[in-house]
């Protein structure tokens, strides 16, 4: 668990193993969450939660996120909100839940699915 208050805060995390929980709270201006990689090897109900409150907030994850029954949850509230994740971060069991409230919001999810290999 990480709590950051103030201006120009950045956080990234890389966890591997069993029974990992991950929770971030950022409150302030110009805060960002980048490079999140989370792996949980467990049968228990596990989660990732990211909360950002303030102005000029960004969340970007292009790393692997292993399956978690409850998935990933991202909440952003404020002004100039940006969220970008790729298909490796969106886990196959629990999915991803995104909540944005405020002004100048942006969400980009790069996800693709093919039924057969392409040459």
GIMO-V762684 format. One record per run of one state. SS is the DSSP state (H for helix, E for strand, L for the rest). FROM is the first residue (numbers start at 1). TO is the last residue. If there is no record, write none. Layout:
# GIMO-V762684
SS_FROM_TO + SS_FROM_TO
This chain:
# GIMO-V762684
L_1_1 + E_2_7 + L_8_9 + E_10_11 + L_12_13 + E_14_15 + L_16_21 + E_22_29 + L_30_31 + E_32_34 + L_35_36 + E_37_38 + L_39_47 + E_48_61 + L_62_64 + E_65_65 + L_66_71 + E_72_86 + L_87_95 + E_96_110 + L_111_119
